[in-house]
Amino acid sequence: MSLQNVKRKLAIGLGLVVALDTAGQLLWKFAVGNLPDWQSPWQAVDTILHQPLFLLVAGVLLLQLFNWLEVLEKSDLSFALPITSLSYVTVAGLSHLWLGESLGTTKVLGIACVLAGVALIGSGEPQQNPTADMIP
């Protein structure tokens, strides 16, 4: 596989990491907001298991796990993990738009710091995970 194809697959995988993490967090918030009050932990578990939105959250998190395993196979952790911080930006922005959550000056400055950090760390070349060759 050419280096260009590896980079393209890695970019798609990292984009999916951010998208799936964002979707999972927003779905989680919607699911929790729809829960009725419960009296015991067992009643809470029963309620959660019968909420379709929680099953969707579990599915998104499972997809995220498999995608993350693929990303880690193709890249250094020190490169890939900081890129996932972009989900902080997308969650904050979409929470503001869809949930009406506040997005004050402090949050905007935090988002700018995250974007600057990801730009600095992501400016290097992604390298093939050196342990990938060691796995049988």
C-alpha atoms as a printed R data frame, in Angstrom:
    type eleno elety resid chain resno       x       y      z
1   ATOM     1    CA   MET     A     1   0.000   0.000  0.000
2   ATOM     2    CA   SER     A     2   1.381   3.385 -0.952
3   ATOM     3    CA   LEU     A     3   2.185   6.036  1.635
4   ATOM     4    CA   GLN     A     4  -0.512   8.269  0.121
5   ATOM     5    CA   ASN     A     5  -3.151   5.564  0.662
6   ATOM     6    CA   VAL     A     6  -2.007   5.034  4.260
7   ATOM     7    CA   LYS     A     7  -2.254   8.774  4.938
8   ATOM     8    CA   ARG     A     8  -5.716   8.911  3.355
9   ATOM     9    CA   LYS     A     9  -6.964   5.963  5.419
10  ATOM    10    CA   LEU     A    10  -5.459   7.475  8.554
11  ATOM    11    CA   ALA     A    11  -7.141  10.844  7.884
12  ATOM    12    CA   ILE     A    12 -10.490   9.102  7.336
13  ATOM    13    CA   GLY     A    13 -10.006   7.020 10.480
14  ATOM    14    CA   LEU     A    14  -9.129  10.056 12.586
15  ATOM    15    CA   GLY     A    15 -12.095  11.950 11.169
16  ATOM    16    CA   LEU     A    16 -14.312   9.018 12.138
17  ATOM    17    CA   VAL     A    17 -12.810   8.997 15.636
18  ATOM    18    CA   VAL     A    18 -13.854  12.621 16.119
19  ATOM    19    CA   ALA     A    19 -17.270  12.118 14.486
20  ATOM    20    CA   LEU     A    20 -18.082   8.955 16.452
21  ATOM    21    CA   ASP     A    21 -16.906  10.464 19.734
22  ATOM    22    CA   THR     A    22 -19.014  13.560 19.101
23  ATOM    23    CA   ALA     A    23 -22.060  11.485 18.147
24  ATOM    24    CA   GLY     A    24 -21.593   9.252 21.178
25  ATOM    25    CA   GLN     A    25 -21.359  12.169 23.596
26  ATOM    26    CA   LEU     A    26 -24.386  13.977 22.148
27  ATOM    27    CA   LEU     A    27 -26.475  10.791 22.026
28  ATOM    28    CA   TRP     A    28 -25.440  10.055 25.612
29  ATOM    29    CA   LYS     A    29 -26.693  13.496 26.676
30  ATOM    30    CA   PHE     A    30 -30.012  13.003 24.845
31  ATOM    31    CA   ALA     A    31 -30.435   9.510 26.332
32  ATOM    32    CA   VAL     A    32 -29.782  10.652 29.901
33  ATOM    33    CA   GLY     A    33 -32.185  13.559 29.437
34  ATOM    34    CA   ASN     A    34 -34.974  11.095 28.582
35  ATOM    35    CA   LEU     A    35 -34.527   8.879 31.626
36  ATOM    36    CA   PRO     A    36 -37.312   8.779 34.195
37  ATOM    37    CA   ASP     A    37 -36.536   8.892 37.911
38  ATOM    38    CA   TRP     A    38 -35.770   5.535 39.504
39  ATOM    39    CA   GLN     A    39 -35.730   4.200 43.027
40  ATOM    40    CA   SER     A    40 -32.957   1.590 42.894
41  ATOM    41    CA   PRO     A    41 -29.820   0.838 40.860
42  ATOM    42    CA   TRP     A    42 -31.480  -2.292 39.429
43  ATOM    43    CA   GLN     A    43 -34.434  -0.249 38.272
44  ATOM    44    CA   ALA     A    44 -31.970   2.149 36.599
45  ATOM    45    CA   VAL     A    45 -30.257  -0.741 34.784
46  ATOM    46    CA   ASP     A    46 -33.624  -2.099 33.647
47  ATOM    47    CA   THR     A    47 -34.686   1.334 32.428
48  ATOM    48    CA   ILE     A    48 -31.418   1.865 30.552
49  ATOM    49    CA   LEU     A    49 -31.570  -1.563 28.881
50  ATOM    50    CA   HIS     A    50 -35.044  -0.780 27.566
51  ATOM    51    CA   GLN     A    51 -34.158   2.643 26.156
52  ATOM    52    CA   PRO     A    52 -33.358   2.361 22.410
53  ATOM    53    CA   LEU     A    53 -31.198   5.489 22.590
54  ATOM    54    CA   PHE     A    54 -28.821   3.753 25.025
55  ATOM    55    CA   LEU     A    55 -28.514   0.829 22.614
56  ATOM    56    CA   LEU     A    56 -27.612   3.330 19.899
57  ATOM    57    CA   VAL     A    57 -24.999   4.886 22.217
58  ATOM    58    CA   ALA     A    58 -23.540   1.418 22.835
59  ATOM    59    CA   GLY     A    59 -23.431   0.770 19.081
60  ATOM    60    CA   VAL     A    60 -21.664   4.067 18.381
61  ATOM    61    CA   LEU     A    61 -19.121   3.387 21.141
62  ATOM    62    CA   LEU     A    62 -18.485  -0.101 19.729
63  ATOM    63    CA   LEU     A    63 -17.916   1.340 16.253
64  ATOM    64    CA   GLN     A    64 -15.601   3.899 17.820
65  ATOM    65    CA   LEU     A    65 -13.601   1.118 19.497
66  ATOM    66    CA   PHE     A    66 -13.065  -0.816 16.267
67  ATOM    67    CA   ASN     A    67 -12.193   2.331 14.343
68  ATOM    68    CA   TRP     A    68  -9.714   3.394 17.052
69  ATOM    69    CA   LEU     A    69  -8.017  -0.002 16.856
70  ATOM    70    CA   GLU     A    70  -7.564   0.509 13.106
71  ATOM    71    CA   VAL     A    71  -6.168   4.023 13.619
72  ATOM    72    CA   LEU     A    72  -3.684   2.805 16.230
73  ATOM    73    CA   GLU     A    73  -2.533   0.096 13.854
74  ATOM    74    CA   LYS     A    74  -1.638   2.745 11.267
75  ATOM    75    CA   SER     A    75  -0.197   5.532 13.409
76  ATOM    76    CA   ASP     A    76   1.767   6.472 16.477
77  ATOM    77    CA   LEU     A    77  -0.346   7.019 19.567
78  ATOM    78    CA   SER     A    78   1.494  10.293 20.204
79  ATOM    79    CA   PHE     A    79   0.197  11.568 16.839
80  ATOM    80    CA   ALA     A    80  -3.320  10.090 16.816
81  ATOM    81    CA   LEU     A    81  -4.473  10.789 20.364
82  ATOM    82    CA   PRO     A    82  -4.063  14.593 20.275
83  ATOM    83    CA   ILE     A    83  -6.136  14.707 17.076
84  ATOM    84    CA   THR     A    84  -9.033  13.162 19.002
85  ATOM    85    CA   SER     A    85  -9.115  16.350 21.095
86  ATOM    86    CA   LEU     A    86 -10.979  17.914 18.186
87  ATOM    87    CA   SER     A    87 -14.075  16.194 19.548
88  ATOM    88    CA   TYR     A    88 -13.954  18.706 22.443
89  ATOM    89    CA   VAL     A    89 -14.408  21.406 19.832
90  ATOM    90    CA   THR     A    90 -17.194  19.642 17.936
91  ATOM    91    CA   VAL     A    91 -19.060  18.659 21.114
92  ATOM    92    CA   ALA     A    92 -18.903  22.226 22.454
93  ATOM    93    CA   GLY     A    93 -20.082  23.705 19.164
94  ATOM    94    CA   LEU     A    94 -22.894  21.222 18.578
95  ATOM    95    CA   SER     A    95 -23.991  21.371 22.221
96  ATOM    96    CA   HIS     A    96 -24.296  25.108 21.800
97  ATOM    97    CA   LEU     A    97 -26.280  24.771 18.565
98  ATOM    98    CA   TRP     A    98 -28.519  21.806 19.406
99  ATOM    99    CA   LEU     A    99 -28.809  21.895 23.193
100 ATOM   100    CA   GLY     A   100 -28.617  25.624 23.787
101 ATOM   101    CA   GLU     A   101 -25.601  25.265 26.087
102 ATOM   102    CA   SER     A   102 -23.595  28.410 26.702
103 ATOM   103    CA   LEU     A   103 -20.415  29.097 24.799
104 ATOM   104    CA   GLY     A   104 -18.778  31.950 26.695
105 ATOM   105    CA   THR     A   105 -15.419  33.611 26.321
106 ATOM   106    CA   THR     A   106 -13.602  31.059 28.466
107 ATOM   107    CA   LYS     A   107 -14.878  28.146 26.383
108 ATOM   108    CA   VAL     A   108 -14.041  29.912 23.145
109 ATOM   109    CA   LEU     A   109 -10.481  30.525 24.421
110 ATOM   110    CA   GLY     A   110 -10.259  26.867 25.423
111 ATOM   111    CA   ILE     A   111 -11.403  25.813 21.958
112 ATOM   112    CA   ALA     A   112  -8.744  28.073 20.429
113 ATOM   113    CA   CYS     A   113  -6.091  26.432 22.640
114 ATOM   114    CA   VAL     A   114  -7.242  22.956 21.608
115 ATOM   115    CA   LEU     A   115  -7.155  23.934 17.932
116 ATOM   116    CA   ALA     A   116  -3.680  25.444 18.307
117 ATOM   117    CA   GLY     A   117  -2.407  22.371 20.138
118 ATOM   118    CA   VAL     A   118  -3.818  19.977 17.556
119 ATOM   119    CA   ALA     A   119  -2.335  22.095 14.753
120 ATOM   120    CA   LEU     A   120   1.112  22.029 16.383
121 ATOM   121    CA   ILE     A   121   1.095  18.319 17.161
122 ATOM   122    CA   GLY     A   122  -0.570  17.370 13.898
123 ATOM   123    CA   SER     A   123   1.917  19.332 11.808
124 ATOM   124    CA   GLY     A   124   4.416  16.486 12.026
125 ATOM   125    CA   GLU     A   125   4.352  13.460  9.791
126 ATOM   126    CA   PRO     A   126   2.260  10.558 11.054
127 ATOM   127    CA   GLN     A   127   4.518   7.572 11.408
128 ATOM   128    CA   GLN     A   128   3.686   3.923 11.138
129 ATOM   129    CA   ASN     A   129   3.260   2.369 14.547
130 ATOM   130    CA   PRO     A   130   6.623   0.641 15.217
131 ATOM   131    CA   THR     A   131   4.924  -2.101 17.229
132 ATOM   132    CA   ALA     A   132   2.723  -3.057 14.270
133 ATOM   133    CA   ASP     A   133   5.562  -5.148 12.814
134 ATOM   134    CA   MET     A   134   6.075  -6.928 16.115
135 ATOM   135    CA   ILE     A   135   2.523  -8.282 16.306
136 ATOM   136    CA   PRO     A   136   2.240 -11.764 14.742
